[in-house]
Amino acid sequence: MVLEQDGRLLQITDYLHHTPGNLRSIIHIKTRDLQSGATGAQRLSSSDTREVAYLERKKAEYLYRESNGNFVFMDTDTYEQFQLSPEFVGDKMGFVKENEVCEVTFHGTTPVDVELPSTVVLEITEAEPATKGNTATNVKKDAVVETGMTVKVPAHISVGDKVKIRTADSEFLGRA
C-alpha cells in the first residue's frame, strides 16, 4: 500500500498491529519514500487516518537508451513514449534488453517505480575460461551478460550460455 502524506508518496514496507493489555491498539509502520528512497517509521493509533495514494500500473516496452543517458519507454496501450532518467531506474536496467516489457507505476502522470519480472534469462557474452580442478568447490567467477551487467556465475558457465538470474539480488539460478 502507498500513502500520500505532505506531498510525498510513502510505500508501507512493514507493519505491526499491537494491542497491549486492555488499552487501545497501536499500529507501527515502516515506510519508504518513493521519490527519495528514504526510510522511516510511524506510530499510529486506531483513530488516525491516512490518505491512500492512487497508483496506476502500466505495461511499458523498453525501446532504447538515448545519447544523454535517458531510457525511452513506450506505453503498450496508448503507444505514447516517455523517458526515465538513469538516476530514477538505478541498476534495474541491467536486467532489461531492448524491446522487453516492464511494469511502470504512475502517480497521475509521474512515474514512481519500475517493476521487473522476478527472473530474467540473459546470454553470457564475456567470461573467463573454466580452470580445471575448480569444479569441486562452489567457486564463482565474474561474467558479463548481453546487457553489459556483470554477474557471478559458477566456473563451468562459458560464453554463449543462457542463464537465469534473479532480479532482486543478481543471483545466478541456473542455465536456461
Backbone torsions as a table, in degrees:
resi	resn	phi	psi	omega
1	MET	NA	145.5	179.0
2	VAL	-120.7	129.7	179.1
3	LEU	-104.2	150.3	174.4
4	GLU	-109.8	118.9	-176.2
5	GLN	-142.0	121.9	179.5
6	ASP	54.7	38.5	178.8
7	GLY	78.4	3.8	179.0
8	ARG	-109.5	153.6	175.8
9	LEU	-103.6	119.9	-177.6
10	LEU	-115.0	117.7	177.8
11	GLN	-89.2	129.9	178.9
12	ILE	-78.6	119.9	-179.5
13	THR	-100.5	-24.3	179.7
14	ASP	-158.7	148.8	177.1
15	TYR	-146.1	155.3	177.8
16	LEU	-140.5	123.9	176.9
17	HIS	-98.3	121.3	-173.0
18	HIS	-129.2	129.0	176.0
19	THR	-122.9	97.3	-177.9
20	PRO	-79.2	110.3	176.8
21	GLY	60.0	-128.9	179.7
22	ASN	-104.1	25.8	177.7
23	LEU	-90.7	175.9	177.5
24	ARG	-71.1	153.7	-178.1
25	SER	-74.1	152.2	179.2
26	ILE	-126.3	139.4	178.4
27	ILE	-117.7	122.8	175.4
28	HIS	-102.8	126.6	177.5
29	ILE	-125.1	146.5	171.8
30	LYS	-110.0	135.2	-175.3
31	THR	-126.8	159.8	173.8
32	ARG	-131.0	125.8	178.4
33	ASP	-71.8	122.3	-176.1
34	LEU	-71.0	-26.0	179.5
35	GLN	-81.3	-47.7	-174.0
36	SER	-99.1	-21.1	-177.9
37	GLY	85.5	-0.7	-179.1
38	ALA	-68.8	143.8	178.5
39	THR	-106.2	158.3	179.7
40	GLY	-160.8	175.6	179.0
41	ALA	-135.0	147.6	177.9
42	GLN	-136.3	151.6	176.2
43	ARG	-117.4	121.5	-175.9
44	LEU	-118.9	144.4	172.7
45	SER	-92.3	170.9	-177.3
46	SER	-67.8	-18.8	-179.4
47	SER	-92.8	-8.9	179.1
48	ASP	-69.9	146.5	177.0
49	THR	-124.3	146.5	176.6
50	ARG	-132.3	150.1	179.5
51	GLU	-88.9	127.0	178.2
52	VAL	-84.0	131.9	-178.8
53	ALA	-81.2	141.0	176.2
54	TYR	-87.8	116.9	178.9
55	LEU	-117.5	144.0	179.2
56	GLU	-120.6	129.6	178.7
57	ARG	-101.5	129.3	-179.8
58	LYS	-126.4	144.7	172.7
59	LYS	-81.2	131.2	-178.3
60	ALA	-134.9	137.4	179.4
61	GLU	-94.6	129.7	176.8
62	TYR	-77.8	121.1	-176.3
63	LEU	-94.4	-58.9	-176.8
64	TYR	-166.2	173.0	176.8
65	ARG	-110.2	129.9	-179.4
66	GLU	-77.7	166.8	-179.6
67	SER	-65.9	-25.0	178.1
68	ASN	-83.3	0.0	176.2
69	GLY	101.0	-14.1	-178.8
70	ASN	-70.8	148.4	177.9
71	PHE	-98.8	132.0	-177.7
72	VAL	-102.9	126.1	178.6
73	PHE	-118.4	158.5	175.9
74	MET	-129.2	128.3	174.7
75	ASP	-64.9	124.6	-174.9
76	THR	-73.5	-15.8	178.6
77	ASP	-90.0	-46.0	-174.7
78	THR	-101.8	-9.6	-178.6
79	TYR	63.7	19.2	175.2
80	GLU	-81.8	139.9	179.3
81	GLN	-99.4	146.4	175.7
82	PHE	-145.5	159.7	-177.2
83	GLN	-113.5	145.6	173.6
84	LEU	-125.1	136.9	-176.9
85	SER	-77.6	156.6	176.7
86	PRO	-61.5	-30.9	178.2
87	GLU	-67.4	-34.3	-178.4
88	PHE	-71.9	-46.2	-175.6
89	VAL	-83.7	-23.4	178.3
90	GLY	64.2	-137.4	-177.2
91	ASP	-85.2	0.0	-175.9
92	LYS	-62.3	-31.9	-174.3
93	MET	-71.7	-9.1	173.9
94	GLY	-68.2	-14.9	179.4
95	PHE	-98.1	-8.9	-171.1
96	VAL	-109.7	127.5	174.2
97	LYS	-91.2	162.4	176.5
98	GLU	-61.1	145.6	179.4
99	ASN	69.9	16.6	173.4
100	GLU	-95.3	154.0	-175.9
101	VAL	-100.8	133.7	175.6
102	CYS	-123.8	169.5	172.9
103	GLU	-105.9	126.7	178.7
104	VAL	-113.1	130.1	-179.7
105	THR	-97.0	130.6	-178.5
106	PHE	-116.9	145.1	167.9
107	HIS	-115.2	102.2	-170.7
108	GLY	70.8	-118.5	176.8
109	THR	-106.9	3.5	-177.3
110	THR	-96.5	122.9	175.2
111	PRO	-71.3	137.8	-178.9
112	VAL	-120.8	-16.7	-179.0
113	ASP	-161.6	148.4	172.4
114	VAL	-115.3	125.2	-178.2
115	GLU	-110.8	128.0	-179.4
116	LEU	-100.1	161.4	171.2
117	PRO	-64.5	160.1	-176.4
118	SER	-68.1	-31.1	176.6
119	THR	-135.3	152.9	175.6
120	VAL	-133.5	156.2	176.1
121	VAL	-111.8	120.6	-179.2
122	LEU	-130.0	153.5	-179.7
123	GLU	-95.0	140.4	178.2
124	ILE	-78.3	126.8	178.9
125	THR	-107.0	-27.1	177.7
126	GLU	-139.9	133.4	176.2
127	ALA	-160.5	148.4	175.4
128	GLU	-70.4	147.7	176.7
129	PRO	-67.6	150.8	-180.0
130	ALA	-68.0	137.6	177.8
131	THR	-95.6	132.3	-178.6
132	LYS	-64.3	134.7	178.7
133	GLY	97.5	-13.4	-179.9
134	ASN	-89.1	5.3	-176.1
135	THR	-88.2	-11.5	-178.5
136	ALA	-74.2	-31.6	179.4
137	THR	-104.7	174.2	-178.8
138	ASN	-88.1	60.7	-179.2
139	VAL	-81.5	132.0	178.9
140	LYS	-116.0	149.1	178.5
141	LYS	-127.7	161.9	177.1
142	ASP	-80.6	140.3	175.6
143	ALA	-140.4	146.9	179.4
144	VAL	-104.0	129.9	179.2
145	VAL	-94.0	173.4	-173.0
146	GLU	-62.5	-18.6	177.6
147	THR	-87.3	-6.7	179.8
148	GLY	98.4	-2.6	-179.5
149	MET	-82.8	146.3	177.9
150	THR	-100.4	131.5	179.1
151	VAL	-130.8	158.2	175.4
152	LYS	-90.0	127.3	179.7
153	VAL	-131.3	160.1	176.0
154	PRO	-63.2	161.8	-174.1
155	ALA	-64.5	-26.3	-176.1
156	HIS	-80.5	-7.1	179.3
157	ILE	-77.5	135.4	-178.4
158	SER	-128.7	175.9	-178.7
159	VAL	-61.4	136.3	179.7
160	GLY	97.3	-16.9	178.1
161	ASP	-71.6	143.8	173.5
162	LYS	-99.3	129.5	-175.9
163	VAL	-123.1	151.7	177.0
164	LYS	-98.3	128.6	-175.3
165	ILE	-126.6	135.7	175.2
166	ARG	-79.4	127.3	-175.7
167	THR	-75.7	-22.2	-177.9
168	ALA	-66.2	-38.5	-175.6
169	ASP	-136.2	14.1	179.1
170	SER	59.6	29.9	-177.1
171	GLU	-89.7	137.5	176.7
172	PHE	-69.8	130.0	-179.7
173	LEU	-108.6	-23.3	179.7
174	GLY	153.8	176.4	174.8
175	ARG	-74.7	152.7	179.5
176	ALA	-104.5	NA	NA
